[in-house]
Amino acid sequence: MSERAEGTVADAGEAVQRKINQASDAQDQLVDFIKDNPLSAVLIALGVGYILGKIT
């Protein structure tokens, strides 16, 4: 493989790793929100479920 292709593959791998880290951070924030605000989390989930049920 050429050096240019290897660099592109390495850049793509780094971008994927950044996105994985961002998703992990978002999951951690969601878990913290649910722990801190359980009633709000349940009400939001019910609201989203209701809306999705009406759409389909």
C-alpha positions as CSV (number, residue, x, y, z in Angstrom):
1,M,0.0,0.0,0.0
2,S,1.3,3.5,-0.8
3,E,2.2,6.0,1.9
4,R,-0.7,8.2,0.9
5,A,-3.2,5.3,1.3
6,E,-1.7,4.3,4.6
7,G,-2.1,7.9,5.8
8,T,-5.7,8.0,4.7
9,V,-6.4,4.7,6.5
10,A,-4.7,6.0,9.6
11,D,-6.8,9.2,9.4
12,A,-10.0,7.3,9.0
13,G,-9.1,5.1,12.0
14,E,-8.5,8.2,14.1
15,A,-11.8,9.7,13.0
16,V,-13.7,6.5,13.9
17,Q,-12.0,6.4,17.3
18,R,-13.0,10.0,18.0
19,K,-16.6,9.2,17.1
20,I,-16.5,6.2,19.4
21,N,-15.3,8.4,22.2
22,Q,-18.0,11.0,21.5
23,A,-20.7,8.3,21.6
24,S,-19.3,6.9,24.9
25,D,-19.3,10.4,26.4
26,A,-22.9,11.0,25.3
27,Q,-23.9,7.7,26.8
28,D,-22.3,8.7,30.1
29,Q,-24.1,12.0,30.1
30,L,-27.4,10.2,29.4
31,V,-26.8,7.8,32.3
32,D,-26.0,10.7,34.6
33,F,-29.1,12.6,33.5
34,I,-31.3,9.5,34.2
35,K,-29.7,9.0,37.6
36,D,-30.1,12.6,38.6
37,N,-33.7,13.1,37.1
38,P,-35.4,9.7,37.0
39,L,-39.0,11.1,36.9
40,S,-38.1,13.5,34.0
41,A,-36.4,10.6,32.2
42,V,-39.5,8.4,32.5
43,L,-41.8,11.3,31.4
44,I,-39.6,12.0,28.4
45,A,-39.5,8.3,27.4
46,L,-43.3,8.1,27.7
47,G,-43.7,11.2,25.6
48,V,-41.4,10.0,22.9
49,G,-43.1,6.6,22.9
50,Y,-46.5,8.3,22.6
51,I,-45.5,10.4,19.7
52,L,-43.8,7.5,17.9
53,G,-47.0,5.5,18.5
54,K,-49.1,8.2,16.9
55,I,-46.8,8.5,13.9
56,T,-46.8,4.8,13.1
